[in-house]
């Protein structure tokens, strides 16, 4: 028996459409409440624009998309961790702080990896594009 059935969870999706609504509500929550999500969104748009303009290859697109999604996953999981920590420990507690800091560290590492990978993919493509334009 699932945990939701045992606990009588009021937030259990009754069908697939409801499950998607809950998932999109979670994504919207992240975008609405997390300042860093807007930084990630801006970076995502810039990278997609550059990838299209520079006409990067399929393998490079795969790497860029993977990096983008890893950063978004880290941000979303960190937001969930922060919400659960706030629920479990509304007052300041050293272990609550550790949990939040570790989650933020995961986002930082994912962002650093994505930045480095983006540079590895986009700088050579940018140099090639500029050379083809005679610059």
C-alpha positions as CSV (number, residue, x, y, z in Angstrom):
1,X,0.0,0.0,0.0
2,X,1.4,3.4,-0.9
3,X,2.3,6.0,1.8
4,X,-0.4,8.4,0.4
5,X,-3.1,5.7,0.9
6,X,-1.9,4.9,4.4
7,X,-1.7,8.5,5.4
8,X,-4.8,9.6,3.6
9,X,-2.9,12.4,1.9
10,X,-5.2,15.2,0.6
11,X,-2.6,16.1,-2.1
12,X,-2.7,12.8,-3.9
13,X,-3.3,13.0,-7.6
14,X,-6.5,11.2,-8.7
15,X,-5.3,11.0,-12.3
16,X,-2.5,11.9,-14.6
17,X,-3.8,15.3,-15.4
18,X,-4.0,16.2,-11.7
19,X,-0.4,14.9,-11.3
20,X,0.8,17.2,-14.0
21,X,-1.1,20.1,-12.4
22,X,0.7,19.5,-9.1
23,X,4.0,19.3,-10.9
24,X,3.4,22.5,-12.8
25,X,2.2,24.2,-9.6
26,X,5.6,23.2,-8.1
27,X,7.5,24.7,-11.0
28,X,5.5,27.9,-10.8
29,X,6.2,28.1,-7.1
30,X,9.9,27.9,-7.7
31,X,9.7,30.6,-10.4
32,X,7.5,32.8,-8.2
33,X,9.4,32.6,-5.0
34,X,13.1,31.9,-5.8
35,X,15.3,34.8,-7.0
36,X,17.9,32.5,-8.3
37,X,15.4,30.8,-10.5
38,X,15.1,34.0,-12.5
39,X,18.9,34.0,-12.9
40,X,18.7,30.4,-14.1
41,X,15.9,31.3,-16.5
42,X,17.9,34.2,-17.9
43,X,20.9,32.0,-18.3
44,X,18.8,29.3,-20.0
45,X,17.4,31.8,-22.5
46,X,20.8,33.2,-23.3
47,X,22.3,29.8,-23.8
48,X,19.5,28.7,-26.1
49,X,19.7,31.9,-28.1
50,X,23.5,31.5,-28.4
51,X,23.2,27.8,-29.3
52,X,20.7,28.7,-32.1
53,X,22.7,31.7,-33.4
54,X,26.0,29.7,-33.3
55,X,24.4,26.7,-34.9
56,X,26.0,24.3,-32.4
57,X,25.9,20.6,-33.3
58,X,23.6,17.9,-32.0
59,X,26.1,16.6,-29.4
60,X,26.7,20.1,-28.2
61,X,23.0,20.7,-27.9
62,X,22.7,17.5,-25.9
63,X,25.4,18.7,-23.5
64,X,23.9,22.2,-23.1
65,X,20.4,20.8,-22.5
66,X,21.7,18.3,-20.0
67,X,23.5,21.0,-18.1
68,X,20.5,23.3,-18.1
69,X,18.2,20.6,-16.7
70,X,20.7,19.6,-14.0
71,X,20.8,23.2,-12.8
72,X,17.0,23.4,-12.8
73,X,16.7,20.1,-11.0
74,X,19.2,21.2,-8.3
75,X,17.3,24.5,-7.8
76,X,13.9,22.7,-7.6
77,X,15.2,20.1,-5.2
78,X,16.8,22.8,-3.1
79,X,13.6,24.7,-2.9
80,X,11.7,21.6,-1.8
81,X,14.4,20.9,0.8
82,X,14.1,24.5,2.1
83,X,10.3,24.2,2.4
84,X,10.5,20.9,4.2
85,X,13.2,22.3,6.5
86,X,11.1,25.4,7.3
87,X,8.1,23.1,8.1
88,X,10.1,20.8,10.3
89,X,12.1,23.5,12.0
90,X,10.4,26.9,11.9
91,X,12.9,28.3,14.5
92,X,16.6,28.7,13.8
93,X,18.4,25.4,14.3
94,X,22.0,24.6,13.4
95,X,21.1,21.4,11.6
96,X,18.3,23.2,9.6
97,X,21.0,25.7,8.5
98,X,23.3,22.8,7.5
99,X,20.5,21.2,5.4
100,X,19.8,24.5,3.6
101,X,23.5,25.3,3.1
102,X,24.2,21.8,1.6
103,X,21.2,22.2,-0.7
104,X,22.5,25.6,-1.8
105,X,25.9,24.0,-2.3
106,X,24.4,21.5,-4.7
107,X,22.9,24.3,-6.8
108,X,26.3,26.1,-6.8
109,X,28.1,23.0,-8.0
110,X,25.5,22.3,-10.7
111,X,25.7,26.0,-11.8
112,X,29.5,25.9,-11.9
113,X,29.5,22.7,-14.0
114,X,26.9,24.2,-16.4
115,X,29.0,27.4,-16.8
116,X,32.2,25.5,-17.5
117,X,30.4,23.1,-19.9
118,X,28.8,26.1,-21.6
119,X,32.1,27.8,-22.1
120,X,33.7,24.6,-23.5
121,X,30.8,24.3,-26.0
122,X,30.1,27.9,-26.8
123,X,33.5,29.6,-27.0
124,X,34.8,27.5,-29.9
125,X,31.5,28.0,-31.7
126,X,31.6,31.7,-31.1
127,X,35.2,32.0,-32.4
128,X,34.2,30.0,-35.5
129,X,31.1,32.3,-36.0
130,X,33.2,35.5,-35.6
131,X,35.8,34.1,-38.1
132,X,33.2,33.4,-40.6
133,X,31.9,36.9,-40.3
134,X,35.4,38.3,-40.9
135,X,35.9,39.5,-37.4
